[in-house]
Amino acid sequence: MLLILLAFILLFYIFALMPRLSKRSEMLPFLHTQFAHRGFHCAEKQIPENSIPAFRAALAHGYGIELDLHLTKDRRLVVFHDDTLERICGVKGRIEAYTYDELLNFHLLNTTEKIPLFDDVLKLVHGRVPLLIELKIPSKSLDICPETLRLLENYEGAFLIQSFNTMGLRWFKNHAPQVLRGQLSSNLTAKNTGENYVLCFLIKHLLSNILGRPDFISYKLSDLPAISVSICRSLFKVPVAVWTLRTEEDLEIGRKYYDIQIFEKSRNLY
């Protein structure tokens, strides 16, 4: 009886980890792509992260672009990483609490640059390099998902979406299965962040795949190896993206052992 129970648990564990397999060939063009994390930014050269100049620099170097999306109070999609404005703009408050017009009053890292609209970034990139789009979903609302899909439906360039929030991936699974989606994860239980521990545990170990059925895994390099990632990669051949690679050594590890690299520049690249 114990052996049967253990076998059942093992089978359920494997089933929960299973990614979507039917889109594997569509992931092939993205393999070995290097994505500039939040664009090819450089604070020393007054090029803020997730800014139009950072995206222009990535385009000039031929790098893919990783970026982050938030939905404003008036349902505009803006490109910004943090949940709050304090680190980048020096003011308090959450992105979702402001309208886009209000956000235009703020500047990125003491430069003249403003928080860009996602639509403007799509027009700038115009399919020249692939995009890796992270959906920021800080609450239970999934309103960002249909708005993201609306802007991407007529976009002719290559893109992937990813999120820590599995329910966002599940929304795309149910409403836009043609979109390639990735589960973001890391050792989420290492620190007490105030997030629900059970949810963090499930996402850390990729057990939430049962809901989102991702096409790829995007995992923090410093938290690897992880058994769940190894099983997904070896058993299901799911592509693994690694982030954030900030040294030549990390970049070499990313190239050698994983499929997609998300990196930040070193000064000597400018």
FENGI-V631000 format. One record per residue. N is the residue number from 0. PSI is psi in degrees with one decimal (NA if undefined). Layout:
# FENGI-V631000
n psi
N PSI
N PSI
This chain:
# FENGI-V631000
n psi
0 -40.9
1 -41.0
2 -38.7
3 -43.1
4 -44.3
5 -39.3
6 -41.0
7 -43.7
8 -43.1
9 -44.8
10 -40.2
11 -38.4
12 -47.1
13 -41.3
14 -41.3
15 -36.3
16 -20.7
17 127.2
18 -179.6
19 133.4
20 -17.7
21 -15.5
22 17.3
23 -40.8
24 -29.2
25 -16.7
26 -17.2
27 -42.3
28 -19.1
29 -13.6
30 137.9
31 14.2
32 137.3
33 120.5
34 127.3
35 118.9
36 113.7
37 31.8
38 174.5
39 73.1
40 159.9
41 103.4
42 -34.9
43 -26.4
44 18.1
45 38.7
46 95.8
47 158.4
48 149.8
49 42.0
50 162.7
51 -44.5
52 -35.1
53 -36.1
54 -35.8
55 -40.8
56 -40.3
57 -42.2
58 -40.9
59 -31.2
60 -5.9
61 20.1
62 147.8
63 161.2
64 123.2
65 133.5
66 170.0
67 142.0
68 137.9
69 155.6
70 123.4
71 175.1
72 -33.7
73 24.7
74 40.3
75 139.9
76 120.7
77 154.8
78 111.2
79 142.7
80 -58.6
81 155.3
82 -28.4
83 164.0
84 -7.3
85 -49.3
86 -43.3
87 -37.4
88 -10.0
89 16.1
90 159.4
91 161.5
92 157.1
93 147.1
94 -44.0
95 -13.4
96 -4.3
97 150.2
98 164.8
99 -41.1
100 -36.4
101 -37.7
102 -25.3
103 -11.2
104 -10.6
105 155.1
106 155.4
107 115.4
108 46.9
109 27.1
110 -174.5
111 -1.6
112 144.5
113 165.4
114 121.4
115 152.2
116 143.6
117 -38.5
118 -38.6
119 -35.7
120 -42.4
121 -40.8
122 -37.4
123 -49.0
124 -46.3
125 39.2
126 6.1
127 -30.4
128 157.2
129 152.0
130 141.5
131 108.0
132 115.0
133 126.7
134 121.2
135 116.3
136 81.8
137 -3.4
138 -173.0
139 -16.2
140 133.8
141 23.3
142 -24.6
143 -26.8
144 -54.9
145 -32.1
146 -39.1
147 -44.8
148 -40.1
149 -42.8
150 -27.7
151 -16.7
152 -34.6
153 7.8
154 128.6
155 -3.3
156 170.0
157 138.8
158 156.8
159 150.4
160 153.6
161 159.6
162 150.3
163 -29.7
164 105.6
165 -27.6
166 -29.0
167 -41.6
168 -38.9
169 -35.2
170 -46.6
171 -35.3
172 -41.2
173 -32.7
174 -20.6
175 65.4
176 -14.3
177 -16.7
178 129.3
179 132.7
180 148.7
181 143.7
182 115.9
183 140.7
184 167.6
185 -170.7
186 75.0
187 -16.4
188 3.5
189 -32.6
190 153.2
191 95.6
192 -5.8
193 -8.5
194 160.7
195 122.2
196 -41.3
197 -43.7
198 -43.1
199 -40.9
200 -45.9
201 -42.6
202 -40.3
203 -43.9
204 9.7
205 19.1
206 -18.2
207 -6.4
208 -25.1
209 -24.3
210 -43.4
211 -23.4
212 68.3
213 159.5
214 -20.5
215 163.1
216 137.9
217 108.8
218 146.9
219 125.4
220 -41.4
221 -12.4
222 8.1
223 152.8
224 152.9
225 135.9
226 -37.9
227 -40.0
228 -42.5
229 -39.4
230 -46.0
231 -39.7
232 -42.1
233 -39.8
234 -43.7
235 -4.9
236 32.8
237 134.4
238 145.0
239 123.6
240 143.8
241 143.4
242 164.4
243 127.8
244 111.9
245 -4.8
246 162.5
247 -35.1
248 -44.7
249 -41.6
250 -38.2
251 -40.4
252 -43.9
253 -42.7
254 -40.2
255 -39.5
256 -13.7
257 177.0
258 -31.1
259 136.9
260 130.1
261 113.4
262 160.7
263 148.9
264 158.7
265 157.6
266 -35.5
267 -3.4
268 -12.5
269 NA
